[in-house]
Amino acid sequence: MKLQTLNEQQILITLIALSLLLLSAYIFGTLIEKIKGPGIVLATVAYSANIISLEFFTVLILTTMLSSLIAGYFLRYQQKLDKNIFNKLS
């Protein structure tokens, strides 16, 4: 299990401290990192500075939205597999 960013590591450590299972913590930390939306901000700044075209801007926005949808459905799928997987977060 390799964590790509410092944010993923921080989220994982925090969730482990909350005594979640390692798999649950990794899934939650990775998905939260992915749905934060830095892609939209980066795409908007790049488009505003005329660095990227309108077509590429659209692709970046749609990709960010699609990855957010996938992350949400994956979380829902994990919860269907184990109804108590995220109980300790509430």
C-alpha positions as CSV (number, residue, x, y, z in Angstrom):
1,M,0.0,0.0,0.0
2,K,1.8,3.1,-1.2
3,L,0.4,6.5,-0.4
4,Q,0.8,9.1,-3.1
5,T,0.5,12.4,-1.2
6,L,1.1,13.8,2.2
7,N,-2.6,14.5,2.6
8,E,-3.4,10.8,2.1
9,Q,-0.9,10.0,4.8
10,Q,-2.3,12.6,7.2
11,I,-5.9,11.3,6.6
12,L,-4.8,7.7,7.1
13,I,-3.0,8.5,10.3
14,T,-5.9,10.4,11.7
15,L,-8.4,7.6,10.8
16,I,-6.1,5.0,12.4
17,A,-6.0,7.1,15.5
18,L,-9.8,6.8,15.5
19,S,-9.2,3.0,15.6
20,L,-10.7,2.2,12.2
21,L,-9.5,-0.9,10.4
22,L,-6.5,-0.2,8.2
23,L,-8.4,-1.1,5.0
24,S,-11.3,1.2,5.9
25,A,-8.9,4.0,6.7
26,Y,-7.0,3.6,3.5
27,I,-10.2,3.5,1.4
28,F,-11.6,6.5,3.1
29,G,-8.4,8.5,3.0
30,T,-7.7,7.8,-0.6
31,L,-11.2,8.7,-1.8
32,I,-11.4,11.8,0.2
33,E,-8.2,13.0,-1.3
34,K,-9.5,12.3,-4.8
35,I,-12.8,14.1,-4.4
36,K,-11.4,17.4,-2.9
37,G,-11.5,19.1,-6.3
38,P,-8.1,20.6,-6.9
39,G,-8.5,19.6,-10.5
40,I,-11.3,22.2,-11.0
41,V,-9.3,25.0,-9.4
42,L,-6.2,24.1,-11.5
43,A,-8.2,23.9,-14.7
44,T,-9.9,27.2,-14.0
45,V,-6.6,29.0,-13.3
46,A,-5.0,27.5,-16.4
47,Y,-8.0,28.4,-18.6
48,S,-8.1,31.9,-17.2
49,A,-4.4,32.4,-18.0
50,N,-5.0,31.1,-21.6
51,I,-2.7,28.1,-21.0
52,I,-5.2,25.5,-22.0
53,S,-8.0,25.5,-24.6
54,L,-11.7,25.4,-23.9
55,E,-11.8,21.8,-25.0
56,F,-9.1,20.7,-22.7
57,F,-10.7,22.7,-19.9
58,T,-13.9,20.8,-20.5
59,V,-12.1,17.4,-20.4
60,L,-10.4,18.3,-17.1
61,I,-13.7,19.4,-15.5
62,L,-15.6,16.3,-16.7
63,T,-12.8,14.1,-15.5
64,T,-12.9,15.7,-12.1
65,M,-16.6,15.3,-11.9
66,L,-16.5,11.7,-13.1
67,S,-13.8,10.8,-10.5
68,S,-15.9,12.3,-7.8
69,L,-18.9,10.3,-8.8
70,I,-16.9,7.1,-8.9
71,A,-15.5,7.8,-5.5
72,G,-19.0,8.3,-4.1
73,Y,-20.3,5.1,-5.6
74,F,-17.2,3.2,-4.4
75,L,-17.8,4.4,-0.8
76,R,-21.5,3.3,-1.1
77,Y,-20.4,-0.1,-2.4
78,Q,-18.0,-0.5,0.5
79,Q,-20.7,0.3,2.9
80,K,-23.0,-2.2,1.3
81,L,-20.3,-4.9,1.8
82,D,-19.9,-4.0,5.5
83,K,-22.6,-1.8,7.0
84,N,-20.3,-0.9,10.0
85,I,-17.2,0.0,8.0
86,F,-17.6,3.8,8.6
87,N,-19.6,3.8,11.9
88,K,-16.7,5.1,13.9
89,L,-16.6,8.3,11.9
90,S,-19.9,9.4,13.2
